[in-house]
Amino acid sequence: MKNLLIKTIACTTILVGCMACHDDLLNQPTREHLSSSTFWQTTDDAEYALNGAVADVRHLFDRDYYLDAMGEYVYVRGNVLQGTASNSDPSTALKNGAAYDGFYELNPAGYGNSFSNMYRYCYGGINRCNYVIEGVQNMIGRETNPDDISVLESYVGEAKLYRALIYLRLISLWGDVPYIDERIYYKEEADTLSRRPIEYIKDKMIEDLEYAYQKLPDAAPKYGRLAKPAALALRGKVNLYWASWNKFGWPELDTFTPSAEEAQTK
């Protein structure tokens, strides 16, 4: 009995001593949510964040056949005329990994009744891209390995390309829109933003695409990543749209003045 008591006291003493050697024993990082200071550490972390942004942005473009002037395919494609319970709730659809048809949902209330969702989700995608750009640029500022810097810069270029792609959709549909190139943390920050002329946004898009062209690799290093040709193609499309608007005008947008010279040179 005496030996058992001695062993118990000894074990307790050792246990307490070990605990005393670690002041931060109970101060452990959460396993569910990582802070920015904890997450942005490696190029794998940066790619993981970029993949999340791409997964978010792709839902804005994977139902583009709805934008084909309401062709016959749209009218015969299943449940387009009436949204079902599975696709009328964006949170449910996105949670299940499916694109949200409610962007373009047609129902008795009128064509494009839910189209404002596209506007809202576009800015969600832009904010997601801005989050990646901010986080990766902070990593570049403290990185010393040239190879890792090159990889990180390519991720910034890819995020900027996606941001330009979303802005092209926004100005194509709504003309003058607010321009955001930094992460928005609170909705109150967005409430005070005013619309910018499409020329201003076009110039910002070209800046993003020039950066993407400079930093992206000549060929995609792996499936799903972008390369220089993607930046060149989108830059060409932006310039083509800009020339077309200047040549043919934009009657519905009273803040836009066409320029024949712009149509010929840009």
Phi, psi and omega in degrees: 000317180296319179295321179297319179295318180296318180296320180296316179296320180296315180296318179297318180297315179298316181298314179296322180296319179294320178294325181291337180283350182235096180294334184258027183304319182266356181261072184254146179294146179294147178266358183256319183230126180260136175284164180299322181292336180271325189282309190283083184239318187233167177297331176295321177298317181296318179293323178299316179294319179296318178300322177297319178295317180297318179299327179284316185289326187298334179293343179281345189233355186271013172227039185291347178293347175287346182261017185267036180065033176057054179290177185297327182301322180296320185287337182254005184272086170054242192260030184294320186293333177222121179294140179264172181299331184286332183242006179271350179247111184298325182294321179291317182295314182291326179296325181275002178080014180255151178290150184267106181292346181297349174304320189235017189304133177255135178204175184302343180288346178133155179296137179065031185298331182253021188293337179298339177299324179300316180300314182293317183287332175300315180289333172296318177294322178295317179295325177294319177296318179298324177298316179294315181301314180298313183295317182288323178297324175296323177295319180299323182297336181245003180275144180243343181279117182302322181294318179292323177299318180298318179295315181297320179296325178294326177292321175297316179300319180294318178296322178292326177297315179296322178297317178296321179299318180292319179295327176298319177296317182298310183287335177292327184266326187236358180072238179292126179220162175297147177245127181233121178237021174217161185292134176261125183263328184229144182297336178297332178293327181278336184296335184263001182286137178256163180288144178252147176300148183297332179296321177298314182292322177301317180296321178294322177297317179297320176302314179299317183287329175294318177298315181300318180297320181290325190259337180286151178288164179296325178227146181299129182288339179203165181299132179098345178268156181262163179222181184306318181304327179295319179294318179295318182296315181290324176298319177297321180293318178299314180295324178294315177299316183297317178296320180295316179298320180289328180284315187260351179081174179217079187303326182286343183253097187285354178268359184253127177249114181297152179224117179298324179295317177299321181297329183273331189255342184248000000 
